[in-house]
Amino acid sequence: MAHAAPTPGMRTPALTGSGTDHLPDVFDERTHLVARWAVPVTLGLVYGYWAAANRRSGGPVTGWNILFGFVAALAFAALYVAIRAVAPRLRREAHALLWALFAGCAIGFLVNQSGASVLYSASVSLAAAAGLFAAMFYRYSTHGEAAGHRAG
């Protein structure tokens, strides 16, 4: 098939940003609203259950264990929502660092609840945060520059 050759004034999707600005949004506003709250609640409940299960170490489920799980779930979900609201307003370095700190602290807390030493929990937390920071910084650098956002 023949294609028209681009001219100097012609705009193509590869030159206009991230390349996704021409794709339609297949979900309506209600679906986005439900997802905006369902994701933090679901992740929080999974995190709370995981923290409570680590804390009881296979022992019996008690009322205090259930309370601990719900408090951990509430704290995780609240922090997730707060970071999701604040992080996009930051520069890409701070944006990546904020998500890395959140994930590192969350993982370190889970490891600590399993009865591991504080030194081991901190080292796992730092390793996870460093890996996530590298991945998020790369993602925000490549996608941010494509969308026209510059650092600083």
Secondary structure by P-SEA (a helix, b strand, c coil): ccccccccccccccccccccccccccccaaaaaaaacaaaaaaaaaaaaaaaaaaaccccccaaaaaaaaaaaaaaaaaaaaaaaccccccaaaaaaaaaaaaaaaaaaaaaaacccaaaaaaaaaaaaaaaaaaaaaaaaaaaaaaccccc
